[in-house]
Amino acid sequence: MIKLFSTLRLTWPQTISDQIFCRSAFRPTYRCRAEARPTHQIIFVTVLILCCLMIVPNATSATASASIKPFVSTSMQDILAARQGKPFILGLWSLSCTHCRDDLALLSSLSQQHPELDLVLIATDSLDEADDAVKTIAHLPFSNMQHWIFADDFTEQLRYSIDQRWHGELPRTYFYDAAHQMRAISGKLDAAATERWIKEQYRR
């Protein structure tokens, strides 16, 4: 009898109805092969989940890179042209600049308090570091901000296109009034003075 059950266990049909019959006809000691073996559907779902886990990080990286603009020698002209007759603040920063993060935090706070503030940030790092730059900014809320990053190895030309008198020191901030008369500040920003300028320009 046991030998007969063993033969049936190896040759039993694999349909759902057969599995039900198996469970009712035999004791757990003689489990059907279909019950003990994982189905191909489970294997397929497992492989699909693993593939998704591999794809998601790449998709996130691509999205991050798309949220920052490449800054080239003509980009400053585009920035000024898009803000004709409007005041704005231009902030230059870098991942390796400690004090830059303090300025970014301040500008983020002022941006929340004054949502009308038009803010342009330019990271002086290389384009290869775009993802890290985006992640750094992502931790800080901004109400109205445009983000750029240096996209040319000839950084002297990029600096010159922004300000002929700028030699690369950071942090560096430019205050443009509505007539685009510019005032430059090197080093950490003064919170009170910066907010005063914003109120004067936007007349709240």
C-alpha positions in Angstrom: 0.0 0.0 0.0 2.8 2.4 0.9 4.5 1.7 -2.4 1.3 2.4 -4.3 1.0 5.8 -2.5 4.6 6.6 -3.3 4.0 6.0 -7.0 0.9 8.2 -7.0 2.9 11.0 -5.3 5.4 11.1 -8.2 2.8 11.0 -11.0 -0.1 12.9 -9.6 -1.6 15.6 -12.0 -0.7 19.2 -11.2 -4.1 20.9 -11.6 -5.8 22.8 -8.7 -8.6 20.2 -8.6 -6.0 17.4 -8.4 -4.3 19.2 -5.5 -7.6 19.5 -3.6 -8.2 15.7 -4.2 -4.7 15.0 -3.0 -5.3 16.8 0.3 -8.5 15.0 1.0 -7.5 11.6 -0.2 -4.1 11.1 1.5 -2.7 11.9 4.9 0.1 14.5 5.4 2.6 11.7 5.4 2.0 11.1 1.7 2.0 14.8 0.5 1.5 15.4 -3.2 4.5 16.6 -5.2 2.5 19.7 -6.3 2.1 20.8 -2.7 5.8 20.4 -1.8 7.2 22.1 -4.9 7.2 25.9 -5.4 5.2 26.9 -8.5 6.6 28.7 -11.5 4.4 31.7 -10.7 6.2 32.3 -7.4 9.6 32.1 -9.1 8.5 34.5 -11.7 7.2 37.1 -9.2 10.5 36.8 -7.2 12.6 37.4 -10.2 10.4 40.4 -11.2 10.8 42.0 -7.7 14.6 41.6 -7.9 14.7 43.3 -11.3 12.6 46.2 -10.0 15.0 46.7 -7.1 17.9 46.9 -9.5 16.1 49.4 -11.8 14.7 51.9 -9.1 18.2 53.3 -8.1 19.1 54.1 -11.7 15.7 55.7 -12.3 16.2 57.9 -9.2 19.6 58.9 -10.3 18.3 59.9 -13.7 15.5 62.0 -12.2 18.0 63.8 -9.9 20.3 64.7 -12.7 17.3 66.1 -14.7 16.4 68.5 -12.0 19.7 70.5 -12.3 20.7 72.6 -15.3 24.2 72.4 -16.9 25.9 75.8 -16.6 28.0 76.8 -19.6 29.6 80.1 -20.7 26.3 81.5 -22.2 24.1 80.4 -19.2 24.5 83.6 -17.3 23.1 85.6 -20.3 20.1 83.3 -20.2 19.6 83.8 -16.5 19.6 87.6 -16.8 17.4 87.6 -19.9 14.8 85.5 -18.2 14.6 88.0 -15.3 14.6 91.2 -17.1 13.2 94.0 -14.9 13.1 91.6 -11.9 15.2 91.4 -8.8 16.9 88.1 -7.8 19.6 86.5 -5.7 22.4 84.5 -7.3 24.2 82.1 -4.9 27.4 80.2 -5.8 28.2 77.2 -3.7 30.1 73.9 -3.7 29.8 70.5 -2.0 33.3 70.9 -0.5 32.5 74.4 1.0 31.4 74.2 4.6 30.2 77.8 4.9 28.2 77.4 1.7 25.8 75.0 3.5 25.1 77.7 6.1 24.2 80.1 3.4 22.0 77.5 1.7 20.1 76.9 5.0 19.7 80.7 5.4 18.4 81.2 1.8 16.1 78.3 2.2 14.6 79.8 5.4 14.2 83.2 3.7 12.7 81.6 0.7 10.0 80.1 2.8 9.3 83.4 4.5 9.4 85.3 1.3 8.0 83.1 -1.5 8.2 85.9 -4.0 12.0 85.8 -3.8 13.6 84.6 -7.1 16.6 82.5 -6.2 19.3 81.1 -8.5 21.8 78.6 -7.2 24.9 77.6 -9.1 27.1 74.7 -7.9 30.7 75.1 -8.9 31.3 71.3 -8.8 31.7 69.2 -11.9 28.8 67.7 -13.8 29.8 64.3 -12.5 28.7 65.4 -9.0 25.3 66.6 -10.1 23.5 63.8 -8.2 25.2 64.7 -5.0 24.5 68.4 -5.5 20.8 67.7 -6.1 20.6 65.5 -3.0 22.2 68.2 -0.9 19.6 70.8 -2.0 16.7 68.3 -1.7 17.0 68.4 2.1 16.3 72.2 2.0 12.9 73.5 1.0 12.8 76.4 -1.5 9.7 78.1 -2.7 11.2 79.5 -6.0 14.6 78.3 -6.9 16.5 77.4 -10.1 19.5 75.1 -9.8 22.6 75.0 -12.0 26.0 73.2 -12.0 29.2 73.9 -13.8 29.3 71.8 -17.0 32.7 72.8 -18.4 36.2 71.8 -17.3 37.3 75.3 -18.3 36.0 76.8 -15.0 37.8 80.1 -15.4 35.7 80.9 -18.4 32.5 80.1 -16.4 33.6 82.2 -13.5 34.4 85.1 -16.0 31.0 84.8 -17.5 29.4 85.4 -14.1 31.8 88.1 -12.8 35.1 89.2 -14.2 36.3 90.1 -10.7 35.5 86.8 -9.1 38.4 84.5 -8.5 36.5 81.4 -7.2 36.2 82.1 -3.5 33.1 80.6 -1.9 30.5 81.2 -0.8 29.8 84.0 -3.2 26.4 85.8 -3.4 25.1 88.4 -5.9 22.1 90.6 -5.2 20.5 91.9 -8.4 17.9 94.6 -8.2 15.2 95.2 -10.8 17.6 97.2 -13.0 20.2 94.4 -12.6 22.5 96.6 -10.7 24.6 94.0 -8.9 26.2 93.8 -5.4 28.6 90.9 -4.6 29.4 89.5 -1.2 32.1 86.9 -0.5 31.8 84.8 2.7 28.8 84.0 4.9 25.7 86.1 4.5 24.3 88.3 7.2 20.7 87.1 7.8 19.3 90.6 8.8 21.0 92.4 5.9 19.8 89.8 3.4 16.2 89.9 4.6 16.3 93.7 4.6 17.4 93.6 0.9 14.6 91.2 0.1 12.0 93.4 1.7 13.3 96.5 -0.1 13.2 94.9 -3.5 9.8 93.2 -3.2 8.2 95.9 -1.0 6.0 93.6 1.1 
